[in-house]
Amino acid sequence: MTRGDLLAVAVAAILVGMLYARYWQPSVVADSFEVRSGGELIGRYSLAGNQLLPVNGRIGETLLEVRDGRVRFRSAPCRNQVCVHSGWLAHGGDVAACLPNRVSIRLIGDSRNALDGLSY
């Protein structure tokens, strides 16, 4: 590599570091979540406290678990259990769904300053 190549790589590395520092933002902590069944809003619930929330869907009952400021699908009547394996959700904007049962959850937090995505 020539000196010009090294200089170009160094300038690019510094520029990437500056852009990362400027546009990187920490995750938005969620304080509540919405539950939908069949596209209709069932309710908005707080993530405070611990609870089990049964939700009726198209093919049966889905059980949601809220614990320590997080929520997850604990059980569902679907065959593959993809929703159950999606795990705990804790950040604003996180979404999980049981498609066969048509039940979804979306976490809500203060995302006024958060970026949804970047395009160049």
Phi, psi and chi 1 to 4 in degrees:
 res  aa     phi    psi   chi1   chi2   chi3   chi4
   1 MET       -  141.8  -68.1  179.2   80.9      -
   2 THR   -88.2  172.4   65.6      -      -      -
   3 ARG   -62.7  -36.1  -73.9 -175.3 -166.4  172.4
   4 GLY   -62.9  -40.9      -      -      -      -
   5 ASP   -63.5  -45.3  -67.1  -22.1      -      -
   6 LEU   -62.0  -40.3  -68.0  174.4      -      -
   7 LEU   -63.9  -42.9 -179.2   61.7      -      -
   8 ALA   -63.6  -41.2      -      -      -      -
   9 VAL   -65.6  -42.4  168.9      -      -      -
  10 ALA   -64.4  -43.5      -      -      -      -
  11 VAL   -64.0  -42.3  168.2      -      -      -
  12 ALA   -63.4  -41.6      -      -      -      -
  13 ALA   -64.6  -40.9      -      -      -      -
  14 ILE   -66.3  -41.6  -69.1  170.1      -      -
  15 LEU   -64.3  -43.3 -177.0   60.1      -      -
  16 VAL   -62.7  -42.3  166.7      -      -      -
  17 GLY   -61.8  -41.6      -      -      -      -
  18 MET   -66.2  -42.8  -71.8  172.4   41.9      -
  19 LEU   -64.9  -39.9  -71.5  172.9      -      -
  20 TYR   -62.2  -45.6 -178.7   78.3      -      -
  21 ALA   -65.7  -34.0      -      -      -      -
  22 ARG   -74.5  -42.5  167.8   75.4  170.2   98.6
  23 TYR  -104.7  -10.9  -69.7  108.9      -      -
  24 TRP   -72.9  137.1  177.5   82.0      -      -
  25 GLN  -134.5  144.8  -64.7  177.3   -6.6      -
  26 PRO   -68.8  162.8   23.1  -31.2      -      -
  27 SER   -63.8  148.3  -59.5      -      -      -
  28 VAL   -87.2  123.0  176.2      -      -      -
  29 VAL   -74.6  130.7  176.1      -      -      -
  30 ALA   -84.7  150.6      -      -      -      -
  31 ASP  -120.2  -13.0   55.1    3.0      -      -
  32 SER  -154.5  173.9   62.1      -      -      -
  33 PHE  -146.8  153.4   65.4   99.5      -      -
  34 GLU  -105.5  142.1  -70.5 -178.6  -13.3      -
  35 VAL  -116.6  130.7  178.6      -      -      -
  36 ARG  -123.9  143.7  -66.4 -175.6  178.3  -89.1
  37 SER  -133.5  121.8  179.1      -      -      -
  38 GLY    63.3   26.8      -      -      -      -
  39 GLY    86.9  -10.8      -      -      -      -
  40 GLU   -96.1  139.8  -66.0 -177.6   25.2      -
  41 LEU   -70.2  120.4 -179.2   64.3      -      -
  42 ILE   -85.0  -41.1  -60.4  -60.7      -      -
  43 GLY   173.4  169.7      -      -      -      -
  44 ARG  -118.4  127.6 -174.0  172.4 -179.2  170.6
  45 TYR  -125.2  151.8  -56.2   93.1      -      -
  46 SER   -81.3  149.3  172.9      -      -      -
  47 LEU   -88.6   -1.0  -72.0  171.6      -      -
  48 ALA   -76.4  140.2      -      -      -      -
  49 GLY    83.8 -179.5      -      -      -      -
  50 ASN  -121.0  132.7  -61.2  -26.8      -      -
  51 GLN  -159.1  159.7   64.7  178.0  -28.4      -
  52 LEU  -111.8  132.5  -66.0  175.4      -      -
  53 LEU  -124.4  108.6 -179.9   65.9      -      -
  54 PRO   -80.8  137.0   24.2  -26.8      -      -
  55 VAL  -131.2  125.9  178.7      -      -      -
  56 ASN   -83.1  131.2  -69.9  -38.5      -      -
  57 GLY  -120.3 -166.2      -      -      -      -
  58 ARG   -65.2  -38.2 -174.5  177.2   66.8  114.4
  59 ILE  -113.0    5.2   61.0  173.9      -      -
  60 GLY   154.4 -163.8      -      -      -      -
  61 GLU   -96.0  131.1 -176.1  178.1   86.5      -
  62 THR  -105.4  138.2  -62.9      -      -      -
  63 LEU  -111.3  120.6 -171.6   60.5      -      -
  64 LEU  -101.3  142.4  -56.2  175.9      -      -
  65 GLU  -118.9  129.5 -179.9  179.2    8.0      -
  66 VAL  -112.9  125.6  178.3      -      -      -
  67 ARG  -154.7  132.7 -173.0  174.3   -2.6  132.3
  68 ASP    53.7   41.5  -58.0  -33.2      -      -
  69 GLY    76.3   18.3      -      -      -      -
  70 ARG  -131.8  162.7  -54.0  174.7  -59.5  169.3
  71 VAL  -138.6  151.7   64.5      -      -      -
  72 ARG  -154.4  163.0   71.0  173.0  177.2  148.9
  73 PHE   -79.3  116.5  -79.2   90.9      -      -
  74 ARG   -86.0  -41.4 -176.8  171.0  179.4  172.7
  75 SER  -152.4  155.1   65.5      -      -      -
  76 ALA  -153.0  154.3      -      -      -      -
  77 PRO   -82.3    1.9   29.9  -34.7      -      -
  78 CYS   -74.3  161.1   57.6      -      -      -
  79 ARG   -76.5  -46.5 -173.9  178.5   54.5  167.7
  80 ASN   -86.2  -15.9  -66.3  -27.4      -      -
  81 GLN    58.9   32.9  -59.0  -72.3  -62.1      -
  82 VAL   -62.1  -38.9  173.2      -      -      -
  83 CYS   -64.6  -39.6   55.8      -      -      -
  84 VAL   -66.4  -38.9  174.1      -      -      -
  85 HIS   -76.9   -7.8  -63.1  -59.7      -      -
  86 SER   -68.6  -20.0   65.8      -      -      -
  87 GLY    83.2 -163.5      -      -      -      -
  88 TRP   -78.6  139.9  -68.5   99.4      -      -
  89 LEU  -114.3  134.1  -54.3  175.4      -      -
  90 ALA  -140.1   -8.4      -      -      -      -
  91 HIS  -112.0  143.5  -59.4  102.8      -      -
  92 GLY   -54.6  133.0      -      -      -      -
  93 GLY    95.5  -13.9      -      -      -      -
  94 ASP   -64.8  142.4  -74.1   -9.2      -      -
  95 VAL  -137.3  142.1  176.1      -      -      -
  96 ALA  -142.0  150.7      -      -      -      -
  97 ALA  -147.9  147.7      -      -      -      -
  98 CYS  -104.1   96.4  179.3      -      -      -
  99 LEU   -65.1  -43.5  -64.5 -179.8      -      -
 100 PRO   -61.0  -33.6  -22.4   32.1      -      -
 101 ASN   -92.9   -8.3 -155.5   21.8      -      -
 102 ARG    58.2   44.7  -65.3 -172.8 -179.4  165.3
 103 VAL  -119.2  133.2  172.6      -      -      -
 104 SER  -137.2  154.2   65.6      -      -      -
 105 ILE  -128.6  142.4   53.8  177.7      -      -
 106 ARG  -136.3  126.0  179.6  175.1   69.1   95.9
 107 LEU   -82.9  144.0  -86.1   65.8      -      -
 108 ILE  -122.5  130.5  -59.0  166.2      -      -
 109 GLY  -145.0  177.9      -      -      -      -
 110 ASP   -77.2   96.0 -176.0   15.6      -      -
 111 SER  -111.4   27.1   59.7      -      -      -
 112 ARG   -61.6  -32.4  -72.8  175.4  -73.1 -169.1
 113 ASN  -104.0    3.7  -63.7  -36.2      -      -
 114 ALA   -87.1  148.5      -      -      -      -
 115 LEU   -90.4  138.0  -64.7  175.4      -      -
 116 ASP   -87.1  -32.0 -174.4   28.4      -      -
 117 GLY  -178.5  167.7      -      -      -      -
 118 LEU  -127.5  142.1  -69.1  174.1      -      -
 119 SER  -131.4  145.8  -63.9      -      -      -
 120 TYR  -123.0      -  -65.7  100.9      -      -
